[in-house]
Amino acid sequence: MKEKIKTLQIGKTGVTENILGEIKTQLKKHKIMKVKILRSAKGDKDSKEIAGEVATHVKAKLLDVRGNTFILKRE
């Protein structure tokens, strides 16, 4: 049976310390996770820019960005 990838949403408050902490915690439990960005969270930034910032902060590898979704892998 295929393992489900853990998914997290970045809401209208944007990328906060709480969100980054939760991503770090989930990456410790799971090696890979999917993060969805709500349109209200984007502001004037694009998805690739937000994904790059999050990956840098949590020290993870950014695997893919498609639309408003990106995939991170623990380094």
Buried (B, 14 or more C-beta within 10 A) or exposed (E): EEEEEBEBEBEEEBBEEEBBEBBBEBBEEBBBBBBBBEEEBBEEBEBEEBBBEBBEBBEBEBEEBEEBBBBBBBE
